[in-house]
Amino acid sequence: MNSSNGFYLDFERPIVELEKKIEDLGSQAETDGLDLDQEVQRLQARAEKLREEIYSNLNAWQRVQISRHPDRPYALDYVKRILSDFTELHGDRLFGDDGAVVGGPARLDGESLMVIGIQSGRDLEERQRRNFGMPHPEGYRKARRLMEMAAKFKMPVLTMVDTSGAYPGVQAEERGQAEAIARNLYEMSHLPVPIVVAITGQAFSGGAIGITVGDRILMMEHGCYTVIVPESCSTILFKSRDRKEEAAEALKLTADDLQQMGIIDRIVPEPFGGAHRNWDEAATVLKRHLLEALAELRSLEPDELVAQRMDKFAAMARFEE
């Protein structure tokens, strides 16, 4: 699938305007019987050059915008293209089922694993049903239940992360949002099976951290990962949302920044212009990286896996006295 609903980002406007001119010229040539091929080719070359210039020099805020693109593939879109025999399981066995978190056993090239993802919706009805991709406590508890099942049956765990954060409402707090996320961090750090994390879009706040403790953390090229959304960071630091671009730069939330700091392990290249341009190509590349990551972990014993995972996250800390 390619982006097809006419939505475009602010910085893409010059490209869209050129593409509209090309389309208009084509229609004029067909209607009036004119030969405008040379002019069309000239504009197409100009549009391609402009596209390359823009996407080769994206700033942090522009990457945030791409990570939020409404046509970007979500967890179930990747599951459909990468995995087979997926069986979705529901409920946390304590309160209810959270539509924002999906998961269940599946196969990756014949190998059984447990996949857990955060899912948003395509239309208003689905977005409301999935709470706009913001998990409740029962979502994190469902994720933990599935991870414990994976450990019981010695299945690797794959998590796919794309969320603006955990749901911050009163009901979520009443049901133990902070405890549910904290418990996941603890349990994932000790889980005796391989865990591969794929950050596929925006990954903000504790909502993302709650399922991103893994042996290998992969991140899509235009994904974002940090402790707070830039708008909220701007509001806290500068008392205004208007400095969100500055906040995005300061947060060091891009894949390049995070790889340099040792927070993520691999950057997964996206189709030119973003994963929303070509879901199949994005899924193919992600699958290759997932297979490589799992192959690296397959031979490790459970004790070794846990020890390396604990060391990995301990090494991220920086202390000053």
C-alpha positions as CSV (number, residue, x, y, z in Angstrom):
1,M,0.0,0.0,0.0
2,N,1.1,3.5,-0.7
3,S,-0.1,6.8,0.9
4,S,-3.3,7.5,-1.0
5,N,-5.6,9.7,1.1
6,G,-4.2,13.0,0.0
7,F,-2.6,13.7,3.4
8,Y,0.8,15.4,3.3
9,L,3.1,16.9,5.8
10,D,3.9,20.6,5.9
11,F,7.5,20.2,4.7
12,E,6.2,18.1,1.7
13,R,4.1,21.0,0.3
14,P,6.7,22.0,-2.4
15,I,6.8,18.4,-3.6
16,V,3.0,18.1,-3.6
17,E,2.7,21.4,-5.6
18,L,5.1,20.1,-8.2
19,E,3.2,16.8,-8.5
20,K,0.0,18.7,-8.9
21,K,1.5,20.7,-11.8
22,I,2.7,17.5,-13.4
23,E,-0.8,16.0,-13.1
24,D,-2.4,19.1,-14.5
25,L,0.0,19.2,-17.5
26,G,-0.8,15.5,-18.2
27,S,-4.5,16.2,-18.2
28,Q,-4.1,19.3,-20.4
29,A,-2.0,17.3,-22.9
30,E,-4.6,14.6,-23.1
31,T,-7.5,17.1,-23.4
32,D,-6.0,19.5,-25.9
33,G,-3.9,16.9,-27.8
34,L,-0.6,18.7,-27.0
35,D,2.9,17.3,-26.8
36,L,4.0,18.3,-23.3
37,D,6.2,15.3,-22.6
38,Q,9.4,17.3,-22.3
39,E,7.9,19.7,-19.8
40,V,6.5,16.9,-17.8
41,Q,9.8,15.1,-17.7
42,R,11.5,18.3,-16.6
43,L,9.1,18.8,-13.7
44,Q,9.4,15.1,-12.7
45,A,13.2,15.4,-12.5
46,R,12.8,18.6,-10.5
47,A,10.3,16.9,-8.1
48,E,12.6,13.9,-7.6
49,K,15.6,16.2,-6.9
50,L,13.5,18.2,-4.4
51,R,12.2,15.0,-2.7
52,E,15.8,13.8,-2.3
53,E,17.0,17.1,-0.9
54,I,14.1,17.2,1.7
55,Y,14.3,13.6,2.8
56,S,18.1,13.6,3.1
57,N,18.1,16.6,5.5
58,L,15.2,15.9,7.9
59,N,15.3,17.5,11.3
60,A,14.1,15.9,14.5
61,W,10.6,17.5,14.4
62,Q,10.1,16.4,10.8
63,R,10.9,12.8,11.8
64,V,8.3,13.1,14.6
65,Q,5.8,14.1,11.9
66,I,6.7,11.2,9.7
67,S,6.5,8.7,12.7
68,R,2.9,10.0,13.2
69,H,1.8,9.8,9.6
70,P,-1.8,8.4,9.5
71,D,-0.9,6.1,6.6
72,R,2.0,4.5,8.4
73,P,1.7,0.8,8.9
74,Y,0.7,-0.3,12.4
75,A,1.5,-3.5,14.3
76,L,-1.2,-5.7,12.6
77,D,-0.2,-4.5,9.2
78,Y,3.3,-5.8,9.9
79,V,2.0,-9.0,11.4
80,K,0.0,-9.7,8.3
81,R,3.0,-9.3,6.1
82,I,5.8,-10.8,8.2
83,L,4.2,-13.6,10.3
84,S,2.0,-16.6,9.7
85,D,-0.5,-18.5,11.8
86,F,-1.1,-15.5,14.1
87,T,-3.8,-16.2,16.7
88,E,-4.8,-13.1,18.7
89,L,-5.4,-13.7,22.4
90,H,-7.4,-11.3,24.6
91,G,-7.7,-10.1,28.2
92,D,-5.5,-9.7,31.2
93,R,-7.4,-12.2,33.4
94,L,-7.9,-9.4,36.0
95,F,-10.1,-6.6,34.5
96,G,-10.7,-6.8,30.8
97,D,-9.3,-6.6,27.2
98,D,-7.5,-3.5,26.0
99,G,-7.9,-2.9,22.2
100,A,-4.7,-0.8,22.1
101,V,-2.6,-3.9,22.8
102,V,-2.7,-6.9,20.4
103,G,-0.8,-10.1,20.7
104,G,-0.6,-13.8,20.4
105,P,1.4,-16.7,19.1
106,A,2.6,-16.7,15.5
107,R,5.3,-18.1,13.3
108,L,8.2,-16.3,11.6
109,D,9.6,-18.4,8.8
110,G,8.3,-21.5,10.6
111,E,9.7,-20.6,14.0
112,S,7.1,-20.1,16.8
113,L,7.2,-16.8,18.7
114,M,4.9,-14.5,20.7
115,V,4.2,-11.2,19.1
116,I,2.8,-8.2,21.1
117,G,2.1,-4.8,19.5
118,I,0.5,-1.5,20.2
119,Q,-2.3,-0.9,17.6
120,S,-4.0,2.4,16.6
121,G,-7.0,2.7,14.3
122,R,-7.5,3.9,10.7
123,D,-10.9,5.5,11.2
124,L,-12.6,7.2,14.1
125,E,-14.5,4.2,15.2
126,E,-11.5,1.9,15.3
127,R,-9.3,4.7,16.9
128,Q,-11.9,5.0,19.7
129,R,-12.0,1.2,20.2
130,R,-8.3,1.1,20.4
131,N,-8.1,4.2,22.5
132,F,-5.9,5.9,19.9
133,G,-3.1,3.5,20.5
134,M,-2.7,4.5,24.2
135,P,-2.7,1.4,26.4
136,H,-4.6,1.0,29.7
137,P,-3.2,-1.0,32.6
138,E,-5.0,-4.1,31.4
139,G,-3.1,-3.7,28.1
140,Y,0.2,-4.0,29.9
141,R,-1.0,-6.8,32.0
142,K,-2.2,-8.6,28.9
143,A,1.3,-8.1,27.4
144,R,2.9,-9.5,30.5
145,R,0.5,-12.5,30.5
146,L,1.5,-13.3,26.9
147,M,5.2,-12.9,27.8
148,E,4.9,-15.4,30.7
149,M,3.1,-17.8,28.3
150,A,6.0,-17.4,25.9
151,A,8.5,-18.2,28.6
152,K,6.5,-21.3,29.6
153,F,6.7,-22.6,26.1
154,K,10.2,-21.3,25.4
155,M,9.1,-19.0,22.6
156,P,11.0,-15.8,21.7
157,V,9.0,-12.6,22.2
158,L,8.6,-9.8,19.5
159,T,7.2,-6.5,20.5
160,M,6.1,-3.8,18.0
161,V,5.9,-0.3,19.5
162,D,4.0,2.7,18.2
163,T,2.3,4.9,20.8
164,S,2.2,8.5,21.9
165,G,2.1,7.2,25.5
166,A,0.1,5.2,28.0
167,Y,-3.4,6.4,28.6
168,P,-3.2,9.2,31.3
169,G,-6.8,9.3,32.5
170,V,-8.1,8.9,36.0
171,Q,-9.5,5.4,35.3
172,A,-6.1,4.2,34.2
173,E,-4.5,5.6,37.3
174,E,-7.2,4.0,39.5
175,R,-6.5,0.6,37.9
176,G,-2.7,0.9,38.5
177,Q,-1.2,2.3,35.3
178,A,2.2,3.0,36.9
179,E,2.4,-0.3,38.7
180,A,1.5,-2.2,35.5
181,I,4.3,-0.5,33.5
182,A,6.8,-1.0,36.3
183,R,5.9,-4.6,36.7
184,N,6.5,-5.1,32.9
185,L,9.9,-3.6,33.2
186,Y,10.8,-6.0,35.9
187,E,9.4,-9.1,34.3
188,M,10.8,-8.3,30.9
189,S,14.3,-7.8,32.4
190,H,14.2,-11.3,33.8
191,L,12.3,-13.2,31.1
192,P,14.3,-16.3,30.2
193,V,13.6,-16.2,26.4
194,P,14.9,-13.9,23.6
195,I,13.1,-10.5,23.3
196,V,13.3,-8.5,20.1
197,V,11.8,-5.0,20.1
198,A,10.8,-3.2,16.9
199,I,10.0,0.5,17.3
200,T,7.9,1.0,14.2
201,G,6.6,4.6,14.7
202,Q,6.4,7.0,17.6
203,A,7.4,5.6,20.9
204,F,6.9,8.1,23.7
205,S,6.8,8.1,27.5
206,G,6.3,5.1,29.8
207,G,3.7,3.9,27.3
208,A,6.5,2.8,25.0
209,I,9.0,1.8,27.7
210,G,6.5,-0.6,29.1
211,I,7.2,-3.1,26.3
212,T,10.7,-2.1,25.1
213,V,13.0,-4.0,27.4
214,G,14.7,-6.4,25.0
215,D,17.9,-8.1,24.0
216,R,17.8,-6.4,20.6
217,I,16.1,-3.1,20.0
218,L,15.4,-2.3,16.3
219,M,14.1,1.1,15.2
220,M,12.6,2.1,11.9
221,E,14.6,4.9,10.2
222,H,11.9,7.5,10.8
223,G,10.7,6.3,14.2
224,C,11.1,8.4,17.4
225,Y,11.7,7.2,20.9
226,T,12.0,9.2,24.1
227,V,10.4,9.8,27.5
228,I,8.0,12.5,26.5
229,V,6.3,13.9,23.5
230,P,8.0,17.1,22.2
231,E,4.8,19.2,22.7
232,S,4.6,18.3,26.4
233,C,8.4,18.8,26.8
234,S,8.1,22.3,25.3
235,T,5.2,23.1,27.6
236,I,7.1,22.0,30.7
237,L,10.5,23.6,29.8
238,F,9.4,26.7,27.9
239,K,5.8,27.2,29.2
240,S,4.6,27.0,25.6
241,R,3.9,24.3,23.0
242,D,5.3,26.7,20.3
243,R,8.9,25.5,20.9
244,K,8.2,21.9,20.1
245,E,10.8,21.8,17.3
246,E,13.5,23.0,19.7
247,A,12.3,20.4,22.3
248,A,12.4,17.6,19.7
249,E,16.1,18.5,18.9
250,A,17.0,18.5,22.6
251,L,15.4,15.2,23.3
252,K,17.7,13.3,20.9
253,L,14.8,11.1,19.8
254,T,15.9,10.1,16.3
255,A,17.2,6.7,15.3
256,D,20.7,8.1,14.6
257,D,20.9,9.8,17.9
258,L,19.7,6.8,19.9
259,Q,22.1,4.4,18.1
260,Q,25.0,6.7,18.9
261,M,24.0,6.7,22.5
262,G,23.7,2.9,22.6
263,I,19.9,2.9,23.3
264,I,19.0,1.0,20.2
265,D,20.9,-1.7,18.3
266,R,19.8,-1.4,14.7
267,I,18.3,1.1,12.4
268,V,15.9,-0.4,9.9
269,P,15.9,1.5,6.6
270,E,12.5,2.6,5.3
271,P,11.2,3.1,1.7
272,F,12.3,6.5,0.4
273,G,9.9,9.0,1.9
274,G,8.8,6.8,4.8
275,A,7.2,3.4,5.5
276,H,3.8,4.8,4.6
277,R,4.9,5.0,1.0
278,N,5.2,1.2,0.6
279,W,4.0,-1.1,3.4
280,D,5.2,-4.3,1.7
281,E,8.8,-3.0,1.2
282,A,8.9,-1.7,4.8
283,A,7.7,-5.1,6.1
284,T,10.2,-7.0,4.0
285,V,13.2,-5.0,5.3
286,L,11.9,-5.3,8.9
287,K,11.5,-9.0,8.6
288,R,15.1,-9.4,7.4
289,H,16.4,-7.5,10.5
290,L,14.1,-9.5,12.8
291,L,15.5,-12.8,11.5
292,E,19.1,-11.6,11.9
293,A,18.4,-10.5,15.5
294,L,16.7,-13.7,16.5
295,A,19.6,-15.7,14.9
296,E,22.1,-13.9,17.1
297,L,20.1,-14.8,20.3
298,R,19.1,-18.3,19.5
299,S,22.2,-20.0,20.9
300,L,22.3,-18.2,24.2
301,E,21.2,-20.0,27.4
302,P,18.5,-18.4,29.5
303,D,20.9,-17.3,32.3
304,E,23.2,-15.8,29.7
305,L,20.3,-14.0,28.0
306,V,19.1,-12.4,31.2
307,A,22.6,-11.4,32.3
308,Q,23.4,-9.7,29.0
309,R,20.0,-8.0,29.0
310,M,20.6,-6.6,32.5
311,D,24.1,-5.5,31.6
312,K,22.8,-3.8,28.4
313,F,20.4,-1.6,30.2
314,A,22.7,-0.9,33.1
315,A,25.3,0.4,30.7
316,M,22.8,3.0,29.4
317,A,23.0,4.9,32.8
318,R,25.3,7.9,33.3
319,F,26.2,9.1,36.8
320,E,27.8,12.3,38.0
321,E,29.0,12.9,41.6
